Structure formats: structure tokens, C-alpha cells
């Protein structure tokens, strides 16, 4: 497992650096969105959402949310960053709640109850 992750990191690091240095902003945003969705697919697997249909529906819902934020942020003079800032605040709050959840890991860890539904 460690060897696989090391090889993946050695492959992806130059791609990420090249993307940041050479891609125009719209392409970099699309590249970042694809990477985010790939990570989200794996996150759903870690959350024990094993049904491919459910994972696909959740992934498409997240993609639709990203597209809606970009579409709603357009204006005649460019882009308004209010929705991006709001999404960032929501994301920070989510990660703070996730850290709190990790502190109290016994919450929703029982596999016999509805714990997978909470995750």
C-alpha cells in the first residue's frame, strides 16, 4: 500500500505543479474540480457508501453544486466571489465539525445501529 501511494505521489506531484504553473485559470479550476471529485469518490468509499449508484448520485449532486456556484457567480463585469467565500466558510465549518467528530470517535462508530446513515 505504501509503495502504491508513493508511486502515485511521484506521478501526480509533477502534474499538479505543471498545472499550477502552466494552465490558465479556467482550466486550472476544471482540473481542481476533477481532482476534488476523484477524492470525493474515494471519500464516499471510506464512509462505507458501497452502492455505486448512491455514490454516483452524490457525486453528480456535488458536481451540480459546483457548477451552480460558478454559474450564479457570473455578472456583467466578471465574477462575484461572494458565493465562493460562502462555500469556503461552509467548508471550514464542516472540517471543524469533522475534527470534533474525530475527537469523539465513538459517536456513530457502531456498525449495528444507524451509524453508516449518520456518516
CORQUI-V739516 format. One record per residue. N is the residue number from 1. PSI is psi as a letter, one per 40 degrees, with the letter a starting at -180 (* if undefined). OMEGA is omega as a letter, one per 30 degrees, with the letter a starting at -180 (NA if undefined). Layout:
N&PSI&OMEGA ; N&PSI&OMEGA
This chain:
1&d&a ; 2&d&l ; 3&d&l ; 4&d&l ; 5&d&l ; 6&d&l ; 7&d&l ; 8&d&l ; 9&d&l ; 10&d&l ; 11&d&a ; 12&d&a ; 13&d&l ; 14&d&l ; 15&d&l ; 16&d&l ; 17&d&l ; 18&d&l ; 19&d&a ; 20&d&a ; 21&d&a ; 22&e&a ; 23&i&l ; 24&i&a ; 25&d&l ; 26&d&l ; 27&d&l ; 28&d&l ; 29&d&l ; 30&d&l ; 31&d&l ; 32&d&l ; 33&d&l ; 34&d&l ; 35&d&l ; 36&d&a ; 37&d&l ; 38&d&l ; 39&d&l ; 40&d&l ; 41&d&l ; 42&d&l ; 43&d&l ; 44&d&l ; 45&d&l ; 46&d&l ; 47&e&l ; 48&f&l ; 49&g&a ; 50&d&a ; 51&h&a ; 52&d&l ; 53&d&l ; 54&d&l ; 55&d&l ; 56&d&l ; 57&d&l ; 58&d&l ; 59&d&l ; 60&d&l ; 61&d&l ; 62&d&l ; 63&d&l ; 64&d&l ; 65&d&l ; 66&d&l ; 67&d&l ; 68&d&l ; 69&d&l ; 70&d&a ; 71&d&a ; 72&e&a ; 73&e&a ; 74&i&l ; 75&i&a ; 76&d&a ; 77&e&a ; 78&b&l ; 79&i&l ; 80&h&a ; 81&e&a ; 82&d&a ; 83&d&l ; 84&d&l ; 85&d&l ; 86&d&l ; 87&d&l ; 88&d&l ; 89&d&l ; 90&d&l ; 91&d&l ; 92&d&l ; 93&d&l ; 94&d&a ; 95&d&l ; 96&d&l ; 97&d&l ; 98&d&l ; 99&d&l ; 100&d&l ; 101&d&l ; 102&d&l ; 103&d&l ; 104&g&a ; 105&d&a ; 106&e&l ; 107&h&l ; 108&f&l ; 109&e&a ; 110&h&a ; 111&e&a ; 112&e&a ; 113&a&l ; 114&f&a ; 115&d&l ; 116&d&l ; 117&d&l ; 118&d&a ; 119&*&NA
